[in-house]
Each structure stands twice: as structure tokens, then as C-alpha cells.
Amino acid sequence: MDQRDFEATANEKTDGSLKGAGPYLDQIETAMRTEGYQRWDYRCETIRKRYRYENSKNVKSRKYQLLWSNMEVLKPAVYAKPPVPVVQRRFRDNDPVGRVACQLLERDLRFQLEMNHFGERFEQVRDDYLLYGRGVARVYYEPVTETVPDDPDNMDVAAVEGPQAEAQQEEAEAQEAGNQQEILSFENVKVRYVHRQDFVHEPARTWDEVDWVAFRAYLTRDELIERFGEEIGKQIPMDTSPDRPDGQLQGGGQSSLSSKATIWEQWDRTNQRVRWLAKGWPTVLEESEPYLKLDGFYPCPKPAFATMTNDSLEPIPDYVYYQDQAEEIDTLTARIGALQQSLKAVWFYPGGPQGEGAPELERAMAAGFENKLVAVKSWAVFTEGGKGGPPVVELPVMFVAELIEKCVELRKQLLDDVYQIIGISDIMRGDGNANETATAQSIKAQYGSIRIRERQEELARFARDIIRMAGEIVCNTFQPDTMLAMANMKLPTQADVQQANMQQALQSQMQQRQAAQQAMQQGQPPQPMQPPQPVDLGPTVEDVVGLLRDNALRMFRIDIEADSTIVGDESQERNDRTQFIETVTKYIQVWAPIIQQNPMLAKMAGDMLLFGVRSFRVGRELEETIEDTVEKLEQASQQPPPPDPKMMAEQTKLKATQIKAQSEQSKAQMGVQQAQIENQAKMQQTMLDHHVARQEHEMDLQRLGAEQDANEQNTYLQAAQMAAKVAGIKEQMKAKKAAANGR
């Protein structure tokens, strides 16, 4: 499918699945053709040529390199070192999860800034900001993947010899490609410097009114195929050579190895869409939702802007404000250079025939001629022409020297005017007056810092915004394992906490059971079962990552800043640290006795100490340690104070006396108890003897009664037996009588 086929297809599509790129490219071209953008671009090109001094070999156009000199002074003054991320709790309260989350995120950001060379990108932004009045950079997410075999066991292919070896190898390679998968091995968030001509935004009065921004990139044919597919990537026209100053193709528009395609990446905040457009291609290459979830939508912060008004985003480079004086200085510099060429020793002498001294004069004035005598022919004529001396007239160069001196003085005045305009004071340049007082020099130094403070704060704001955006990408995109690996931190998981609680519960149950068994063996009632105390392993990975993933909670509880990007005075920093240590030490010396006497004031003293510490920037590194110390101090104040050693000694003596008295009293009581025990034993023995005698008497009575009962029983039995015999005899007699009657 060629370009005409794509144009026809784009005209036929009406469902929005394949949009035309014309309206969006027109937006970008219109923004680049505005009067403000054209004027700013022309100024930038002029400043670029002036700063590079491309005509340095042309003596006639010699210039005073004021722009380069001022830049070399301002560069380290406004930005001299990469910023260091500072992640802290917004309200500095007691928040363990927030404290660990801040520590984790701060370590991750420091690792990313160091490994991905954020400092170099900030320097490029600084140079554009100081030269052209605008510096731009953007952030992007870069995952690092590794290709691993999906099933290594199925990839073994036996070696084949003969004609089938090549086909077998191709089949094995195809199978290997099909059995591979990519896994995430690491993640990066990087900053990319954006050239001033590769960034366009919607014309607006303020940055808040900008509804779209566009970034330009130049891709090779291979990059196009990899990014947009082979079908489209092979047909996008190669329209530029970014390695050439004018960007035009070599050979009248013919593509070459250095030619590339212009690709625009447009971020539309109104429609929440990101589009990729190619110059000379009729359709949108790709359109999607933002692939980075950022609070400000755009993948770049507000550019670092120089002087602007509230009705336009056209920045005014600083050089524009002293350009007139710089051109006058260049004119004087060129004039001084021309006058210097005239400032030379030239003598005139009368010409004449041979023998009037001309060859001798030329010989004497030749270079390297010294300590020699010269013979002059026709001496009379030679001396007469010079009236007693050589016939030589000097060139009047004193007038030229005075003119050069006046030009240098005027140029110096113009330089002073420029220094007053741009704000580079004598103190900043290392100059000073030995007769000035320390107060006067301090005032001048403060004045110089005030003149450039706005530039310093603007670059610091830009660096802070970049770091915050990097923090958003880390929180929203990075995997927890990557975050912990970068920070070199080990946090427990919820599974670890559950396992620790289960082990704690089992140990608690075993201990309570053993205690119950011991109580039963001792005949005591067992204690009721108590629930086990939960194990505190600190904030878990889920808690910390959940806080970082939650945009609202992260905004409320965590603040991301950047420390100073300016090289500070080492002596001043040393003095600040010394003052901090002295202040904290004096505070502790004053309040320690007060807290010891009245522990209820420990909390107030700790809060006052933290209030003072947080006002010291150098004390930020010790803030966490001081917070932990204050917390321990408050806990210790709630416990009873330790006893006085003297009182402990007196109490020990008193206890010894009491123990001795108790011992004597115990001995006396034991004697009384022993006598009582003996009396009780005698009484018990007497009672036992009486009881034994009584028992014996009762036993005798029982024996006599038993004998009497036995006699009575024998008599009764004998009577019964006699009665039975009588009854038997009667029955026999009745039977005999009846038998006799029957016969």
C-alpha cells in the first residue's frame, strides 16, 4: 500500500478508527508561525551564533566576548550541582507507614537520579534557560526486559547431518523464537533534554491555559519499523537531516544514510489523548490514552522561563536587555583592534642617490641588528640633511595611543553598564576593596545574591517538578520488588505478619497449657486462657506500597522537594552545623534537670525540641533520630523514676533491721508454739487413754451380752424341737386311727 492508497483510505474512514493527521499538524505549524515564536526563534539563533563566536578568525569583525563571559559566571551561580531528592512527611507527625514510605521513595529517587544522569540533563536545561530564556526537559518510563525460554525442555533439537541440516536449523530457530517470552528485569525513569526547536505548545497567555504540547523526534527507518510496524514504517518519508545546521536533506531532497523522518508526539490535555504524527504522512500513526499517569497530564513540567509578561508565553532572553550595549562594546573592540594595527614604530628619511645613507639606515633598523658599527659614506651630506643628526622623521603614533586609551575607557564604562543591567556584582566576580568594612562587603554580597535569586529559584522549581514527576512514575508504575531492590530495604509482608502471629499464638498456647498443668499438680486452680498479643514487625510492603499507590493519600501525607542546586559556602555550612549542635546541646542541658524533676513536661520539651530542629536545614538528616529519641523519652517519663542511691542504702539498712527483729520475734513465737504443741500432745495422750479404757469396757459388756443371748437361743431351739416331736406323734396317731376306722 503506497501513500496514495493511505490517503484514499483515510478519506473513506468515517468511524474515527483512522484519523487524518492534517488538523493536528496544522495546529503545530500554526503555533510555529506565530509572530511571538518567530521573533523568539530569530533571537535565539542570533544569540547562538554570538555565543559560539563562529567568526573568530575574522579580524575585522573582532568582538568582545561578553555573552560567553557572563554565561560562565552565571552558570555555576544559578546551578552548580545536581539536586538531591528530599522526601518527608508533610506534617512531620508520628506516622510509621509514612516514615517508611518516605525513606523508600527517597532512596529510589536518589538511585534513579544518580544512575540515569539527571544532573547532565539539568545542565542542558540551565544553558538553554540562560541563553534563550527557556529550558525544557521531559520524563519517560523505560522498562528493562530479558528474553527467556518459555519451556527449555522442548527446545532441544538433535543434530542432523546432510541436506536437511539447514532446514532443521531454521525450524529450530523458529521454534526457539516461538518458545521465548520477555520478563521484566528492571525499571528506570529517565529525563530527556528537549531542544528548543523540538518543543511547541499552544499559543496562550499563561501556562495554565495551554491545552496541548508537542515534542519532535527524528527516527531512522529501522526505528520507524520497530515503533509503528513494517507496513507503515517502510513508507513514511524521510524528510530531514537533523545533523545539518539547516535540517535540509543533502542532494536536493534525496534521502541519504543520515536522513530521518520527523515524528511529532502531541499530548492533548483537553481530550486526554496522545497522538503520534509524521510530517508528510496523511493519517495519525497512533493515538491512545496517556501512557503515564501524571497529575499535570503533560510528561514535562512547566518550562524554566526567563523574563515574561502575563499576556504572553514568549520568553525574553537576558541578552536582549543589554544587546545594544554589547553591540557598542563590539564596535569599540573592533575599532581598538584597527587602531592597534596602526600603533607601530615607523620612521621616514629622505631618499636620494647611492651614498646618502639610505642603505645604512635600512641596515641599522633591520631586525636582529645590534652591537655593530655602520660606516656611512658622504657623511657631510648625511649629517646636513638631519641638521646634526640622521635625516629621520618619526610617525606621530602618540595620537593613536591616546585614541586607543579613550576607547578602552569608554568600553569599560559600557561594561559597567552591562554589569549593572544583568546584575553581576563585584563580589560575585571575586573583586573586593580591602578598605571596605566587613558590613559593607556583606551588604554587597547579599545584593548580588538577590539579583540572581529569581534565576536560582526558577531552576530549583524546575528540578523539583522533575523529581516529583519521577516520584509519581515510581509510585504508580514500578513493581514493589524493584522499589525494594533499589532502596536496599527489606520489609515484612502481610503473609510474614500472619505467620509470625500464628507462631506467637502457638507458643502462647503451649506456655499457658504448661502453666495450667503445673497449677493442677500443685493443687491450684488454673489461670484463664489469655489471647496472644499480636506481633509488631513494623509497616508491611502492602501498607507502604498502598500508600504510595494512592494518589490522594500520597499527596496529603508525603512531600517531595529538592535541596539546593547551588554550591554553598563551605564555611557557612560548617557554621550552621556548629550552631545547630550548640543549640541542641544547650537545650538538652537546660531541660534535662527539669524533666527529671517533673516528668510530665517531657512531651512539651520534646515538641519544642522538634520545633526548633525543623527550622535548621542542616538538621534534616538527624530529624528522624531526634524523633525516635523524643518518643523514647516520652515513654520513659511515664515510668516511675529510678530511686535515689542514698535512699536505697537507707532502705536496705532499715530492711535489715526489720528482718533481724522479725527473726527474733519469730524465735519467740516458735518457743511459745512448741510449748503449746507439747501441752496439746499430753492432753491428746490422756484423752486417748480414756478412750481406750472406755472401748475395752464396752467390749466386755458386749461379750457378756452375747453369751447370754446364746444361752437363750439354745433354750428356744430345744423347746421348738420338743414341740415338733409332739406334733409328729399326734399326726402318727391320727393316721393310725384313720386306718383302723377304714378297715
Residue pairs with C-beta under 8 A, 6 or more apart in sequence:
1 9
1 231
1 235
2 235
3 235
3 237
3 281
3 282
6 235
6 281
6 282
6 283
7 282
9 18
9 283
10 18
10 19
10 20
10 282
10 283
13 19
18 283
18 284
19 283
19 284
19 287
20 282
20 283
20 284
21 277
21 278
21 281
21 282
21 283
21 284
21 285
22 282
24 264
24 266
24 275
24 277
24 284
25 264
25 277
25 279
27 202
27 212
27 266
28 200
28 214
28 264
28 266
28 277
31 37
31 200
31 201
31 202
31 203
32 38
32 200
34 203
36 203
36 312
36 313
36 314
37 200
37 203
37 314
39 314
40 132
40 133
40 134
40 314
40 315
41 197
43 132
43 317
43 320
44 131
44 132
44 196
44 317
47 67
47 131
47 132
47 317
47 319
48 131
48 132
50 63
50 67
50 319
51 67
51 68
51 71
51 131
53 63
53 65
53 68
55 61
55 63
59 337
60 334
60 338
61 334
62 333
62 334
62 337
63 330
63 333
63 334
64 326
64 329
64 330
64 332
64 333
64 411
66 326
66 329
66 415
66 418
67 319
67 326
70 418
70 422
70 424
71 127
71 130
71 131
73 424
73 428
73 429
74 130
74 424
74 452
74 455
75 126
75 127
75 130
76 567
77 428
77 452
77 456
77 566
78 126
78 130
78 452
78 455
78 456
78 459
78 566
79 122
79 123
79 126
79 456
79 459
79 565
79 566
80 565
80 566
80 567
81 119
81 565
81 566
81 567
82 113
82 118
82 119
82 122
82 565
83 113
83 118
83 122
83 460
83 463
83 464
83 467
83 562
83 563
83 564
83 565
84 110
84 113
84 562
84 563
85 106
85 109
85 110
85 113
85 467
85 471
85 560
85 561
85 562
86 106
86 560
86 561
86 562
86 563
86 620
87 102
87 103
87 105
87 106
87 109
87 471
87 558
87 559
87 560
87 561
88 102
88 558
88 559
88 561
88 620
89 95
89 98
89 99
89 102
89 557
89 558
89 559
90 556
90 557
90 558
90 559
91 557
92 610
92 614
92 623
94 627
94 631
95 557
96 538
96 539
97 539
97 543
97 544
97 547
98 547
98 557
98 558
99 624
100 491
100 538
100 539
100 544
101 539
101 544
101 547
101 548
101 557
101 558
102 558
103 487
103 489
104 483
104 484
104 487
104 489
104 491
104 544
104 548
105 471
105 474
105 475
105 483
105 548
105 558
105 560
107 486
107 487
107 488
107 489
108 474
108 478
108 483
108 486
108 487
109 467
109 470
109 471
109 474
109 560
111 486
111 487
112 118
112 188
112 189
112 190
112 470
112 474
112 486
113 119
113 467
113 470
115 188
116 188
116 189
116 190
116 191
118 191
118 466
121 137
121 191
121 192
121 193
122 137
122 191
122 459
122 462
122 463
122 466
122 565
124 135
124 137
124 193
125 135
125 136
125 137
125 193
125 304
125 459
125 462
126 135
126 304
126 459
127 135
128 134
128 135
128 136
128 196
128 304
129 135
129 304
129 305
129 306
129 455
129 458
129 459
130 306
130 318
130 455
131 317
131 319
132 196
132 315
132 317
133 305
133 306
133 307
133 315
133 316
133 317
133 318
134 196
134 303
134 304
134 305
134 306
134 315
135 303
135 304
135 459
135 462
136 193
136 194
136 196
136 199
136 300
136 303
136 304
137 191
137 192
137 193
137 194
137 300
137 462
137 466
138 191
138 192
138 194
138 215
138 299
138 300
139 189
139 190
139 191
139 192
139 292
139 299
139 300
139 466
139 469
139 470
139 473
140 189
140 190
140 192
140 292
140 299
141 187
141 188
141 189
141 291
141 292
141 473
141 477
142 187
142 188
142 189
142 190
143 184
143 186
143 187
143 188
144 184
144 185
144 186
144 187
144 188
145 182
145 183
145 184
145 185
146 182
146 183
146 185
147 180
147 181
147 182
148 180
148 181
148 182
148 183
149 155
149 176
149 179
149 180
149 181
150 179
150 180
150 181
151 179
154 175
154 179
155 172
155 175
155 176
155 179
157 168
157 171
157 172
157 175
159 165
160 168
184 479
186 482
187 477
187 478
187 479
187 482
189 470
189 473
189 474
189 477
191 466
191 470
194 215
194 300
197 216
198 215
198 216
198 217
199 213
199 214
199 215
199 216
199 300
199 303
200 213
200 214
200 216
201 210
201 212
201 213
201 214
201 313
202 209
202 210
202 211
202 212
202 213
203 313
204 210
204 211
204 313
205 310
205 311
205 312
205 313
206 310
206 313
207 302
207 313
210 269
210 313
211 268
211 269
211 270
212 266
212 267
212 268
212 269
212 270
213 266
213 267
213 298
213 300
214 264
214 265
214 266
214 267
215 264
215 265
216 262
216 263
216 264
216 265
217 262
217 263
217 264
217 265
218 240
218 242
218 260
218 261
218 262
218 263
219 227
219 260
219 261
219 263
220 260
220 261
221 233
221 234
221 238
221 261
224 232
224 233
224 234
224 236
224 261
224 263
225 233
225 234
226 233
227 233
228 236
228 276
228 285
228 286
232 281
232 285
236 261
236 278
236 280
236 281
236 285
237 261
237 278
237 279
237 280
237 281
238 249
238 255
238 259
238 260
238 261
239 249
239 259
239 261
239 262
239 279
239 280
240 247
240 248
240 249
240 259
240 260
240 261
240 262
240 279
241 247
241 248
241 249
241 250
241 256
241 258
241 259
241 260
242 260
243 258
244 250
244 258
249 255
249 256
249 259
250 256
250 258
250 259
261 278
261 279
262 278
262 279
262 280
263 276
263 277
263 278
263 279
263 285
264 276
264 277
264 278
264 279
265 274
265 275
265 276
265 277
266 274
266 275
266 276
266 277
267 274
267 290
267 297
267 298
267 299
268 274
268 275
269 297
269 298
272 289
272 290
272 297
273 287
273 288
273 289
273 290
274 287
274 288
274 289
274 290
274 291
275 284
275 285
275 286
275 287
276 284
276 285
276 286
276 287
277 284
277 285
278 285
290 297
292 299
292 473
292 477
293 472
293 476
293 477
294 469
294 472
294 473
295 472
295 551
296 469
299 469
301 462
301 465
301 466
301 469
302 462
302 465
303 462
304 458
304 459
304 461
304 462
305 313
305 315
305 458
306 315
306 316
306 317
306 318
306 455
306 458
307 315
307 316
307 318
307 321
308 314
308 315
308 316
318 422
319 326
321 421
321 422
322 417
322 418
322 421
322 422
325 414
325 417
325 418
325 421
326 418
328 414
329 411
329 414
329 415
329 418
332 407
332 410
332 411
332 414
333 411
335 407
336 404
336 407
336 408
336 411
339 400
339 403
339 404
339 407
340 404
342 397
342 400
343 397
343 400
343 401
343 404
344 395
344 397
345 394
345 395
345 397
346 394
346 395
346 397
347 361
347 365
347 392
347 393
347 394
347 395
348 392
348 393
348 394
348 395
349 357
349 358
349 361
349 390
349 391
349 392
349 393
350 356
350 385
350 391
351 358
352 358
355 377
355 378
355 381
356 378
356 381
356 382
356 385
357 376
357 377
357 378
357 381
357 382
357 385
357 390
357 391
360 374
360 375
360 376
361 390
361 392
363 369
363 374
364 374
376 382
382 390
382 391
383 389
385 391
386 392
419 425
423 448
423 451
423 452
424 448
424 451
425 444
425 445
425 447
425 448
425 451
426 432
426 444
427 441
427 444
427 445
427 448
428 448
428 452
432 441
433 441
456 565
456 566
459 565
460 562
460 564
460 565
463 562
463 565
464 560
464 561
464 562
467 560
467 562
468 560
471 560
474 483
474 548
475 548
475 549
475 554
476 549
476 551
480 541
480 545
483 545
483 548
484 490
484 491
484 541
491 538
491 539
491 540
491 541
491 544
492 500
492 537
492 538
492 540
492 541
493 540
493 541
493 542
494 540
494 541
494 542
496 537
496 540
497 535
497 537
497 540
500 535
500 537
501 532
501 534
501 535
504 532
504 533
504 534
504 535
505 532
507 532
508 530
508 532
508 533
509 529
509 532
512 527
512 529
512 530
515 526
515 527
516 526
516 527
519 525
519 526
519 527
520 526
547 553
547 554
547 557
547 558
548 554
548 558
573 618
576 616
576 617
576 618
577 618
579 616
580 613
580 616
580 618
580 619
583 612
583 616
584 609
584 612
584 613
584 619
584 626
587 608
587 609
587 612
588 609
591 601
591 605
591 609
594 601
594 605
595 601
595 602
595 605
595 633
595 637
596 641
599 637
599 638
599 641
600 637
602 633
602 634
602 636
602 637
603 634
603 637
605 633
606 630
606 631
606 633
606 634
607 630
609 626
609 630
610 623
610 626
610 627
610 630
613 619
613 622
613 623
613 626
614 623
619 626
643 651
